[in-house]
Amino acid sequence: MMRICTLLFIIWVFQSIAQSKQILYDFADLPQSSLLNPGLTNENKFHFGVPLLSGISTGFGSSGFTAYDLFANDGRTFNDKVNQVFNQLTNRDFATINTQIELINAGFRFNKDIYISFGFYHEIDAIAYYPKDIITLINEGNGAYVNRVFSISQVNVSFDAIGVAHVGATVQLDEKLSVGGRLKMYSSAANYQTRNNQGTFTTVEGANNIYTHYLNNIDFTMNSSGFYQNDTFINDASQYIKNTFFGPNSGLGIDLGMAYKISPQLQFSASILDLGYIKHKENTQNNVVQGSYTFEGVNFQYDPTNPTNYWEQISDEFKRQIPTTDNQDSYTTWRPMRFNAALKYSFGERRSKICYDNRYEEFYTDAVGAQLFTIFRPLFPQMALTGFYQKSLTDKIHAKATYTIDDFSASNLGFGLSVQLSKFNVYAAFDNILNYGNLAKANNVSLQLGMNLIFN
Amino acid sequence: MRYTSKILPFVLLVFFSCVKDVDFDQTNGFVLSPVYRSAFTYFTATPAKFFDPSGTVQQNSISDVGRIDFFQNPTVAETLIQMDFLVEARNQFNRDFTITIEFQDDNGNPIYTLIPIIISANELNYTHTEVIDLRNNPQVFNTTQIVITAEVQDTGTPLNPSDTSEFEFESAIVFYIEKRF
């Protein structure tokens, strides 16, 4: 178990979140931009990323509170801070992590209109909504909450550790329009999810006793794959790594994208990513709890001729009314689909750069625009709206600054830089830089960096 | 070098980012202290309950036993610090009732006895609360069964087994948990 945790921690630390990756989107002809929109063209002849280092990103987000809210060294007791955080949480708040590390990323120009790219990356994606009612029940109990309905539907968690092999093509249809697609093969190393749960717990003043407790319409399901084999927890880290590469729990998905030049200076682009599924059929473990139960207390009978084991009677009745069943059935998970759209206006000095076919292409040194990102999560979509300014300092050095409003913050400034030294490209993008002075006050932090060899 | 001065602050910002003004050790002082209310026992007794199966011999006292494994749980023993025992009763009988609640071990030995609860004749709105401080009474955690005895006052006049008067007893426990981290 320790080794598994260590493995997951290492993967998390050396990978990246940045769900929206608003800085990398349509930035500096980076190969990684095509993973965000396969319809975006480039002027490259071919490229390959430095193995394991071509695309690294990591991040964590928590809406509702920051580490500083809980751990501030401000003289208040930890209990006070915990209670304040719990009180300000809503059932829309969540913690999320989305990380990717590219193992392989390469591409080549098939002809003047088509660029083929392919690769393999590892991804961890997880989201857990804060179940406010359950937290209240654990933290405060039902003592002060007679007649309050506690819902278990707020329990909503999903975790995915997957490997993704992909191949895509970007096609320039005419001078204005380019489109692209990417086929993905997912291989799940581990999955856990509990969602679409139903049911309530209520304590009311009773008719036959002081209180009556109701568990109503409980329908709670947990699915997992990759964690258990024959009811035994898989403790072998190599098993998880092996399953990342074309393991038995696999699926398919596609990315679609387009870019359209409305005028020489104005471009609209959009993409849909991870329209796909994974079928989990091996090493699955499902737990289902369903039913309703009413507890009024123990009704003493005072019948010496027929003594009753009340405890056993209650226990049996509870198990009969709310049975828990386990099975190893296969199940399907859908990838969290993402949507990007951007409007980009280029301006400034017109320069020319040499292309893969030795012709020169003119480009503008500056650009401004807006980007919209949406990821479809279990309870509701998370959205991020970004305004950006992009500047080519030379034809080898490009910078991009972003301002993003999302579920975490309304003051998220990001900055990215891409530098080309001969064929060697290095890039880095950092989000939420205002909080780098004290990361404890950040609702989310993310970064992406990588190295490529780009030939054009 | 032309752009070094522009890039350098950004690089420094990233490499000198930090977490400050926080103290992660303060979790050691965290105390989780929920309070849970739970229904406990209840019963309704008519005069017929106080006669033997033949229905001819009156017995002024009846008892029933409820096995309870709850206290044997080590987590309960570690975290449960107080119980409030709540009682409500309606007595339609024309004589007093005395309710005795006794915590016993496996062998039926008394471990803890609540103060006897006396509900006067025709008292229809009786309430009572007894607080058990478990830090001062840790022997309660050896409880495996609870015996509730209902004793009807012997007035010298026999009960009428066909009388429809009722004695209703209801109870609940408020559990106070304290878990220190």
Chai-1 contact restraints between the chains, C-beta under 6 A:
chainA,res_idxA,chainB,res_idxB,connection_type,confidence,min_distance_angstrom,max_distance_angstrom,comment,restraint_id
A,F71,B,V22,contact,1.0,0.0,6.0,A-B,restraint_1
A,F71,B,F24,contact,1.0,0.0,6.0,A-B,restraint_2
A,N73,B,D21,contact,1.0,0.0,6.0,A-B,restraint_3
A,N73,B,V22,contact,1.0,0.0,6.0,A-B,restraint_4
A,N73,B,D23,contact,1.0,0.0,6.0,A-B,restraint_5
A,F78,B,Q26,contact,1.0,0.0,6.0,A-B,restraint_6
A,F78,B,G29,contact,1.0,0.0,6.0,A-B,restraint_7
A,F78,B,F30,contact,1.0,0.0,6.0,A-B,restraint_8
A,N79,B,V31,contact,1.0,0.0,6.0,A-B,restraint_9
A,E140,B,P34,contact,1.0,0.0,6.0,A-B,restraint_10
A,G141,B,P34,contact,1.0,0.0,6.0,A-B,restraint_11
A,G141,B,V35,contact,1.0,0.0,6.0,A-B,restraint_12
A,G141,B,Y36,contact,1.0,0.0,6.0,A-B,restraint_13
A,N142,B,Y36,contact,1.0,0.0,6.0,A-B,restraint_14
A,N142,B,R37,contact,1.0,0.0,6.0,A-B,restraint_15
A,G143,B,V35,contact,1.0,0.0,6.0,A-B,restraint_16
A,G143,B,R37,contact,1.0,0.0,6.0,A-B,restraint_17
A,N208,B,Y42,contact,1.0,0.0,6.0,A-B,restraint_18
A,N209,B,A39,contact,1.0,0.0,6.0,A-B,restraint_19
A,N209,B,Y42,contact,1.0,0.0,6.0,A-B,restraint_20
A,N209,B,E170,contact,1.0,0.0,6.0,A-B,restraint_21
A,I210,B,L86,contact,1.0,0.0,6.0,A-B,restraint_22
A,I210,B,E88,contact,1.0,0.0,6.0,A-B,restraint_23
A,I210,B,E170,contact,1.0,0.0,6.0,A-B,restraint_24
A,I210,B,A172,contact,1.0,0.0,6.0,A-B,restraint_25
A,Y211,B,R37,contact,1.0,0.0,6.0,A-B,restraint_26
A,Y211,B,A39,contact,1.0,0.0,6.0,A-B,restraint_27
A,Y211,B,A172,contact,1.0,0.0,6.0,A-B,restraint_28
A,E296,B,A39,contact,1.0,0.0,6.0,A-B,restraint_29
A,G297,B,A39,contact,1.0,0.0,6.0,A-B,restraint_30
A,G297,B,F40,contact,1.0,0.0,6.0,A-B,restraint_31
A,G297,B,T41,contact,1.0,0.0,6.0,A-B,restraint_32
A,G297,B,Y42,contact,1.0,0.0,6.0,A-B,restraint_33
A,V298,B,T41,contact,1.0,0.0,6.0,A-B,restraint_34
A,V298,B,G66,contact,1.0,0.0,6.0,A-B,restraint_35
A,N299,B,Y42,contact,1.0,0.0,6.0,A-B,restraint_36
A,F300,B,T41,contact,1.0,0.0,6.0,A-B,restraint_37
A,F300,B,F43,contact,1.0,0.0,6.0,A-B,restraint_38
A,F300,B,D64,contact,1.0,0.0,6.0,A-B,restraint_39
A,Y302,B,K49,contact,1.0,0.0,6.0,A-B,restraint_40
A,Y302,B,I62,contact,1.0,0.0,6.0,A-B,restraint_41
A,Y302,B,D64,contact,1.0,0.0,6.0,A-B,restraint_42
A,T305,B,P53,contact,1.0,0.0,6.0,A-B,restraint_43
A,Y310,B,G66,contact,1.0,0.0,6.0,A-B,restraint_44
A,W311,B,R67,contact,1.0,0.0,6.0,A-B,restraint_45
A,L393,B,Y3,contact,1.0,0.0,6.0,A-B,restraint_46
A,F415,B,F10,contact,1.0,0.0,6.0,A-B,restraint_47
A,F430,B,V14,contact,1.0,0.0,6.0,A-B,restraint_48
A,Y436,B,L13,contact,1.0,0.0,6.0,A-B,restraint_49
A,Y436,B,S17,contact,1.0,0.0,6.0,A-B,restraint_50
A,N438,B,K20,contact,1.0,0.0,6.0,A-B,restraint_51
A,L439,B,S17,contact,1.0,0.0,6.0,A-B,restraint_52
A,L439,B,V19,contact,1.0,0.0,6.0,A-B,restraint_53
A,A440,B,V19,contact,1.0,0.0,6.0,A-B,restraint_54
A,A440,B,V22,contact,1.0,0.0,6.0,A-B,restraint_55
